[in-house]
Amino acid sequence: MLALILPYSKVETQNLKVVNPLSEEDILVAELKSADPLAIQKLYKMYAGSLNGIIRRIIKHDEVAEDILQDTFIKIWKSIALYDSSKGKLFTWMANVAKNLAIDYVRSRAHLNLGKTDDITAMPVEIVDNKAYVLPNMDTIGIKQLLMHLKSDQQEIIDLIYFNGFTHVQAAEILNIPLGTIKTKLRLAILKLRTYFNEN
């Protein structure tokens, strides 16, 4: 009788499946998707510092950065159903939310700046690829009138670097394009501004 039982038991053992326990992140995501109000508080304590660091790389103003951080968690709370763990880690998804909100803010400010007609005295010498490009003196030309002659992507780069104080590297990160492309577009934009200024 024992000999007849053993093979059966062996087959049953081979068919057993090991179920991995849920990770802390999986549990947190499940709580968020079930709209547990305590989950968002837990999420904030765990990730606010890291997400704030991402935002601060783009936004330098303290109050604005704090507002965007709050907006980030609100959007995460409202959009958590869209998160798919099979496509990446929770933090990576949240980092993209924070980055995109910060970039949207910068771009909205760019449009506001382009809408102004305040005069500016001059722009400094810009060094691109070891060559100096001097922007024309624009003390008699409104900024909107001058920059409207550039392509929209060139306008964004000029605004980020000259009017918001970002470096070439930071502008590349914000616009999500290679540093070399930033330098090329900036050089062409400056040359076009100089040409327009000299002709007028």
N, C-alpha and C positions, 0 to 999 in steps of 0.2 A: 504493500500500500504506500509506503514512504517513497519508493522508487517512482511510483506513478505521480506523486504530488510534486516532486522536485522540478521536473522539466516545466511544468505549468507555472510554478513560482518564478522560475528563471525568465520565462517569457514575459510575465507581468512586470518583472523588475526592469527589463529592457525597454518596455513601453512607457516607463515613468518619465515625465518631463519636469525639468527643473524650472520653476517660475522665479524670475528675479524680482526682488522686492522693489517697490517704488522708491525712487530717489527723493530727496528733500525738494528738489526742483519740480519733479513731477507732481508731488503732493501740493505744492504751492500753486502750480498752474491749475490744477483741478479745483482748488479752493477759489481761485480768481474767476474761473469759468462758471463756478456755481454762485458767483456774486457775494461771496463771504466778505463782509466789510472789514473784518480783521486781517484778511489776506493782503489788502492794499497797504495797510499799516506795516505789516511784516515786510512786504516788498520794499517799502520806502526805507525802512531801517537797514535793509540788506544792501540796497543798490543806489541810494540817493547820492552818496559820496562819489561813486564811480561815474554815474551819469552826469553829475555836476561837473566833473573834470572834463568830460567830453564836450559839454556845452561851453565851458570856459575857454576852451581852445578856439572857439569861434566867436563867442560873445564876451567882450571885455567889461561891459558895464554890469556891476554887481546886481542891481535891482532887476535889470532885464534878464540876466542869467537865471535869477531865482524864479522869475515869472515863467520862463521857458521850462525850467525844471518842474514846476507845478503843472504846467500844461502837458508835459511829457507823461507824468503819472496819470493825469486825467485821460489822455488818449490811450495809454496802455490799458487802463480800467475799462474803457469803452470798446476797445478793439481787441481784447484778449482772445475773443472767439476766433480771430483770424490767425492766431499764432499756431504754427504747426511744428511740433518738436522734431519731426522727421527731417525738417529742412534746416535745422540749426538750433543752437542753444538759446535759451530764453534771454540771456544778457545780450547776445549779439542782436537779437530782434529789437530789444529795448534800446540798445545803443543807436541803432539806425533810426528809431523813432525820435530820439533826442537830437541826433545830428540833423535830421531832416527839418525838424521844427526850428532849430537854430539857423539853418541855411535859409529857410523860408523867411525868417525875420530879417536876416541880412539883405536878402533880395528885395523885400518889401521896402526896406530903408533905401536901397539903391534907387528904386523908382521914385521915392519921395525926394531924394537928393536931386535926381534928374529933373524933377518938376520945379525946383527952385530957380530963381533968376538972380540970386545974390551974386555980386561980382567977387572975383578973387584976384589977388594981386599977381601971383606967379606960382608956377609949380617948380619944384627943385629939379636938379639934374638927376636923371634916372640912369643907372648903370645896368645895362643888359648885355650879357655875354661879353663883358670887358669893354664895351663901347658906351660912350656917354651920349645920352639923348636929352637935349634940353627942351622942355616944353615951352611954348611961346608964352609971353606975358599976356595975361588975359584980363587985365584990370578994366578994360572997356567992353568986354564981351561976356554976356551972361552965360553961365555954365550950361543951361539947357540948350541954348542956341548953338554952342560949340559942340557939345557931346552928341547932339542929335545926328551928327554926320558920321558917327561911328556905328558899327554893327552892335547889336544888343549884347553879345558876349564880350565885346571889347569895352562897352560901357560898364558892364559889371566888374571887369578886372580893374579898370581905372578907378571906379568907385571904391572897391575894396582896398586897394593899395594906397591911393592918394587921399581919399576922404574918410576912410575908416581906420587907416593906420595898420593894415595887415601886411605881413611880409609876403614875398612871392610864394614861399612854401605854404603859408597859411591859406593864401588865396587858392592855391592848387588843391588843398585839402577841402576847402569849402565848396569849390565848384566841381570837385571830383574829376579833375583832369590832370594830366602829367605836368610836372614843373616846366619841362621844356616847352610845352604848348603855351603855358602862361607867359613865359618870356617872349616867345614868338609873337603872340597876339598883342602883348603889351608894346613890343617894339614897333609893330605895324600900326598900332593905334596912335602912338606918339608921333610917328612919321606922318601919319594922315592929318593929325591935328596941326602939326607944323606947316604942312602943305596948305591946308585950308586957311590958316592964319596969314601966311605969306601972300596968298592970293587975294585976301580980303583986307 
